[in-house]
């Protein structure tokens, strides 16, 4: 019974770690923004992309995606490792 509980807890932790913001629309990265929320002591990371029609889209990303994508890079290609 104890092994089952440990296995379930490990699976839940793994599932939560894999969760992240949904993927944003494809385009060229034109801006990056990060905000620190002192009440929760957490950062939020955002990218802004411009699609082929010229429209801009701002959306949340994970820290690793924020670090991997530079201005003028192609999103989501910049997130592929």
N, C-alpha and C positions, 0 to 999 in steps of 0.2 A: 504494500500500500504506500509506503514511504517513497519507493522508487517512482511510482506512478505520479505522486504529487510533485516530486522533483522534476520529472520529465514534463509535466504540464506547465510548471512554473518556467522552465527553461524555454519551452515552445512559446509561451506568452511573451517572455522577455525578448526573444528573437523576433517575433512578429511586431512588437512595438518598436524595436530598433530599426526595422526595415521600413516603417511608416515614415512618410515625409509628405511635404506639400505635393499636390498633383502637378504634373508637368504642364508648363505654360506653352503658349503658341510659338511656333517656329519663327525665326527671324534673325536679324542682326542685333546684337546687344548694343544698345545706345546709352544705357545708364545703369549704374549700380547704386544701391542704397542699403544702409543698415541702420537699425534703430535699437537703442538700448532701453529696456523697460525697467526702471529702477524698482518698481513695486514688486516685480517678479524676478528681478535680477537675471533677465534673459535678453538675448539679442534676436531680432527678426531680420531676415535678409531678403532683399527684393532685387529683381532684374527688370529692366525695361527693354523690350525688343521692338523693332520696327519690321513689319511684314512687307511683302512685295508691293502691296497696294499703298504703302506709306503710313498705315495706321500704327500707332504705338500701343503696346500692351504692357502693363506693369503687373507682376505676380510674385508671390513668395517662392523662395527656393531654400534648399538646405545649405548649410555652411559649406559643404564640399562643392556643391554646384556653384555657389557664389565665388569660392576661391578659384575654381577651374575656368570660369568664364570671364574673359576680359572684354573691354569695349572693342567693338568691331569684329568680335568673334561670332561664329554662327551657332545659334542655339537651336536645337539641343545637342548638336554635334560636340560642342565644347564640354559636355558633361560625360561623354563616353570615355571609358578608360580602357 
